[in-house]
């Protein structure tokens, strides 16, 4: 079965710092890729998704992610984080109707 | 606004009890899922369903069962609750492969 790896368990940044969260997956075929965010006390929400086309996808709240097929990666980026970005971020990969989630990365942004 | 509603936000149950977790979606989605979320382990799939009265085991089905008698409702059943089933349970639905999941708010279950 495919697997999804998120390299960072906990990231701590100051406001205005740039963010990059890593995500790698193991499946070699066609995949749909997602990033979800879970703010404290709230439900998981879709941040952005990639199905095909431009490998650089833009999501809500200034987030973007780049699909690099050769590296099996789908890293999440934001140029300047805010305190309100404090949350847990999950990468997910769907292949053949089998959706797998990474273990999550907790982001803490210091004001 | 589309919604997935989980009946309870917090539950405390005793070991050995039969526990029902309810999930209802109002989006006419065919596909529904139950996950448990544990720190450092991410989301692990317990059961899923692609149609009424249809169910499939996920990665960790042991100790759980499900019921889908109506399209909008997908219930998770803990036959005999144990302390290692203390967790956050998430229900999700989707209309297909190319769409993201819509999640409920979760049920935090504590088994004592």
Interface residues (C-beta under 8 A of the other chain):
Chain A: X4 X6 X9 X32 X34 X36 X42 X43 X44 X45 X46 X49 X51 X90 X94 X97 X99 X101 X102 X103 X104
Chain B: X33 X35 X40 X41 X42 X43 X45 X90 X92 X97 X98 X100 X101 X102 X103 X104 X105 X106
